[in-house]
């Protein structure tokens, strides 16, 4: 990134090739030492493969691992756990795979099943103890990590009426946000008794939502701002998380 007249300008530094179909998702390992020295990047796509990229000592990027033969359809989303030790990959084959780097290789240590249709997105909570997935089956699932890399489904959230496009945990709180083809944004939280509920819904009718499909969302690092997007409307909407994250 270069500065031109006080404005940041992005320039291509490297081009990574290897996928044979469209690339759907990218994720930086937050703790690259867990999977090798230097920066580590995961990518996944329509070729059913996940690729792990590492930067060599000379600054070049190399594909160090290709994770395949686990998913049999498009791999739509990938996400590293906060400690960088596990990689979750969500696929159109209705499953989510959990990968661990051990002994110099990546191993699929768990396969999460239950969704009835394509899994569109996967996200780890800040603590790393919870994982969320969403699907074309209109549901959001919350999984709790157990000893031995086992995962237990602790909630199936079914308030959306259409395809759920993306889930994202708040960067600090155990609060989950989902966006959907039904034009809505939903905020989910645990009531303290291990029951998950929708605590807020943002829609166009409330003058704080979109008029058609909400495709993606992102939090800033502090978690006090959230932004969502709708491509057809060419619209980004920004929210203060003081109001969005009000949990009763």
C-alpha positions as CSV (number, residue, x, y, z in Angstrom):
1,X,0.0,0.0,0.0
2,X,1.4,3.4,-1.0
3,X,0.4,6.9,0.0
4,X,-0.3,9.3,-2.9
5,X,-1.1,12.8,-1.7
6,X,-2.2,11.6,1.7
7,X,-4.5,9.0,0.1
8,X,-3.8,5.3,0.4
9,X,-3.4,3.5,-3.0
10,X,-3.5,-0.3,-3.3
11,X,-1.0,-1.9,-5.7
12,X,-0.8,-5.5,-6.7
13,X,2.2,-7.1,-4.9
14,X,1.7,-10.8,-5.7
15,X,-0.6,-13.0,-7.7
16,X,-1.4,-16.4,-6.3
17,X,-2.4,-19.0,-8.8
18,X,-3.5,-22.6,-8.4
19,X,-7.3,-22.7,-8.0
20,X,-9.0,-24.0,-11.1
21,X,-12.4,-22.4,-10.4
22,X,-13.6,-19.2,-8.8
23,X,-12.2,-18.3,-5.4
24,X,-14.9,-17.6,-2.8
25,X,-13.2,-16.9,0.5
26,X,-9.9,-15.9,2.0
27,X,-8.7,-15.9,5.6
28,X,-5.4,-14.8,7.3
29,X,-4.2,-17.0,10.1
30,X,-4.2,-14.7,13.2
31,X,-1.3,-16.6,14.7
32,X,0.9,-17.9,11.8
33,X,3.4,-19.5,14.2
34,X,0.8,-22.2,14.8
35,X,1.0,-23.3,11.2
36,X,4.5,-22.4,10.2
37,X,6.8,-19.3,10.2
38,X,5.6,-16.1,8.5
39,X,2.2,-15.0,7.3
40,X,-0.2,-17.8,6.4
41,X,-3.3,-17.4,4.2
42,X,-6.1,-19.8,3.4
43,X,-8.2,-19.7,0.3
44,X,-11.1,-21.9,-0.9
45,X,-13.3,-22.1,-4.0
46,X,-15.4,-23.8,-6.6
47,X,-12.7,-26.4,-7.3
48,X,-13.7,-28.1,-4.0
49,X,-10.2,-27.4,-2.6
50,X,-8.7,-25.3,0.2
51,X,-5.2,-23.9,-0.4
52,X,-2.7,-22.8,2.3
53,X,-0.3,-20.1,1.2
54,X,2.9,-19.1,3.0
55,X,5.4,-16.4,2.3
56,X,8.9,-17.6,1.8
57,X,12.1,-16.0,3.1
58,X,12.6,-14.3,-0.3
59,X,9.2,-12.7,-0.1
60,X,7.5,-14.9,-2.6
61,X,4.3,-16.7,-1.9
62,X,4.0,-20.5,-2.2
63,X,1.1,-22.9,-1.9
64,X,2.3,-25.2,0.9
65,X,-0.8,-27.4,1.2
66,X,-3.9,-28.4,-0.8
67,X,-6.7,-29.7,1.3
68,X,-9.0,-31.7,-0.9
69,X,-10.9,-35.1,-1.0
70,X,-13.0,-34.0,2.0
71,X,-15.6,-31.7,0.4
72,X,-17.3,-32.8,-2.8
73,X,-18.8,-29.5,-3.8
74,X,-17.7,-25.8,-3.7
75,X,-16.0,-24.7,-0.6
76,X,-17.8,-21.4,0.1
77,X,-16.2,-20.1,3.3
78,X,-13.1,-20.6,5.5
79,X,-12.1,-19.2,8.9
80,X,-9.3,-19.7,11.3
81,X,-9.9,-20.1,15.0
82,X,-8.6,-17.1,17.1
83,X,-5.5,-19.1,18.2
84,X,-4.7,-20.0,14.6
85,X,-4.6,-23.8,15.3
86,X,-7.8,-24.8,13.6
87,X,-9.3,-24.0,10.2
88,X,-13.0,-24.4,9.5
89,X,-14.3,-24.8,5.9
90,X,-17.9,-24.6,4.9
91,X,-19.1,-26.3,1.7
92,X,-22.1,-26.5,-0.6
93,X,-22.0,-30.3,0.2
94,X,-23.9,-29.3,3.5
95,X,-20.9,-30.0,5.7
96,X,-18.3,-28.0,7.6
97,X,-14.8,-29.5,8.0
98,X,-12.4,-28.7,10.9
99,X,-8.7,-28.9,10.0
100,X,-5.8,-29.1,12.4
101,X,-2.1,-28.5,11.6
102,X,-0.1,-31.3,13.2
103,X,3.1,-33.1,12.5
104,X,3.7,-30.9,9.4
105,X,0.4,-31.7,7.7
106,X,-3.2,-30.6,7.9
107,X,-5.7,-33.2,9.0
108,X,-9.5,-33.1,9.0
109,X,-10.3,-33.8,12.6
110,X,-14.1,-33.2,12.5
111,X,-16.9,-33.0,10.0
112,X,-20.0,-31.1,11.2
113,X,-23.2,-32.4,9.7
114,X,-26.8,-31.3,10.1
115,X,-27.6,-28.6,7.6
116,X,-30.0,-29.7,4.9
117,X,-28.5,-27.6,2.1
118,X,-25.5,-25.6,1.1
119,X,-23.5,-24.1,4.0
120,X,-22.7,-20.5,3.0
121,X,-20.6,-19.1,5.9
122,X,-18.6,-20.1,9.0
123,X,-17.4,-17.9,11.8
124,X,-15.5,-18.5,15.1
125,X,-16.4,-16.6,18.3
126,X,-13.7,-14.4,19.9
127,X,-13.1,-17.0,22.6
128,X,-12.8,-19.8,20.1
129,X,-15.2,-21.9,22.0
130,X,-18.2,-21.4,19.6
131,X,-18.5,-21.8,15.9
132,X,-21.4,-20.6,13.8
133,X,-22.6,-21.8,10.4
134,X,-25.4,-20.7,8.1
135,X,-27.1,-22.3,5.1
136,X,-29.4,-22.1,2.2
137,X,-31.8,-24.2,4.4
138,X,-32.6,-20.8,6.2
139,X,-31.0,-21.9,9.5
140,X,-28.1,-20.8,11.6
141,X,-26.3,-23.4,13.8
142,X,-24.1,-22.7,16.8
143,X,-21.6,-25.4,17.7
144,X,-19.6,-25.6,20.9
145,X,-16.1,-27.0,20.9
146,X,-15.6,-30.0,23.2
147,X,-12.4,-31.7,24.3
148,X,-10.7,-33.7,21.6
149,X,-11.8,-31.5,18.8
150,X,-15.4,-32.7,19.1
151,X,-18.2,-30.2,18.4
152,X,-21.7,-30.2,19.8
153,X,-24.6,-28.3,18.2
154,X,-26.0,-26.2,21.0
155,X,-28.6,-24.2,19.0
156,X,-30.4,-24.2,15.7
157,X,-31.7,-20.7,15.0
158,X,-34.6,-20.6,12.5
159,X,-36.0,-17.1,12.3
160,X,-34.8,-16.3,8.8
161,X,-37.3,-17.0,6.0
162,X,-34.8,-17.3,3.2
163,X,-31.2,-18.3,2.4
164,X,-28.8,-17.1,5.1
165,X,-25.8,-15.6,3.4
166,X,-23.4,-14.9,6.2
167,X,-22.8,-15.1,9.9
168,X,-20.2,-13.1,11.9
169,X,-19.4,-13.1,15.6
170,X,-18.9,-9.8,17.4
171,X,-15.1,-9.4,17.9
172,X,-15.4,-9.2,21.7
173,X,-18.8,-10.4,22.8
174,X,-20.5,-13.8,22.3
175,X,-23.1,-12.1,20.1
176,X,-23.8,-13.3,16.6
177,X,-25.1,-11.5,13.6
178,X,-26.6,-13.1,10.5
179,X,-27.7,-11.6,7.1
180,X,-30.1,-13.1,4.7
181,X,-31.8,-13.2,1.3
182,X,-35.0,-12.2,3.3
183,X,-33.5,-8.7,3.4
184,X,-33.0,-8.8,7.2
185,X,-30.1,-8.6,9.7
186,X,-30.6,-10.6,12.9
187,X,-28.7,-10.3,16.2
188,X,-28.5,-13.4,18.4
189,X,-27.4,-13.8,22.0
190,X,-27.5,-16.4,24.8
191,X,-30.0,-15.5,27.5
192,X,-27.7,-16.8,30.3
193,X,-29.4,-20.2,30.5
194,X,-27.8,-21.6,27.4
195,X,-30.8,-20.6,25.2
196,X,-30.1,-18.6,22.1
197,X,-32.6,-16.0,21.0
198,X,-32.9,-13.3,18.3
199,X,-32.6,-10.1,20.3
200,X,-32.8,-7.6,17.5
201,X,-34.0,-7.6,13.8
202,X,-33.0,-4.8,11.4
203,X,-35.3,-4.4,8.4
204,X,-36.3,-1.8,5.9
205,X,-39.6,-1.4,7.8
206,X,-37.6,-0.2,10.8
207,X,-35.8,2.4,8.6
208,X,-32.5,0.6,9.4
209,X,-32.4,-2.3,7.0
210,X,-32.1,-3.2,3.3
211,X,-34.8,-3.5,0.7
212,X,-33.4,-6.7,-0.7
213,X,-30.7,-9.4,-0.1
214,X,-28.1,-8.5,2.5
215,X,-24.9,-10.3,1.3
216,X,-22.3,-9.6,3.9
217,X,-21.3,-7.9,7.1
218,X,-18.2,-6.8,8.9
219,X,-17.2,-5.4,12.3
220,X,-14.4,-3.0,13.0
221,X,-11.7,-4.3,15.4
222,X,-13.2,-2.6,18.5
223,X,-16.7,-3.9,17.7
224,X,-18.4,-0.6,18.0
225,X,-19.3,-0.3,14.3
226,X,-20.8,-2.8,11.9
227,X,-21.3,-2.4,8.1
228,X,-23.5,-4.4,5.8
229,X,-23.8,-4.5,2.0
230,X,-26.4,-5.1,-0.7
231,X,-24.9,-5.4,-4.2
232,X,-27.9,-4.6,-6.4
233,X,-28.7,-1.5,-4.4
234,X,-25.0,-0.5,-4.5
235,X,-25.4,0.3,-0.9
236,X,-23.3,0.0,2.3
237,X,-25.0,0.6,5.6
238,X,-23.1,1.4,8.8
239,X,-24.5,0.8,12.3
240,X,-23.5,1.9,15.8
241,X,-23.1,-1.3,17.8
242,X,-24.3,0.5,20.9
243,X,-27.8,0.1,19.5
244,X,-27.4,-3.1,17.5
245,X,-25.8,-5.0,20.4
246,X,-28.4,-4.2,23.0
247,X,-29.1,-7.5,24.7
248,X,-31.9,-8.0,27.1
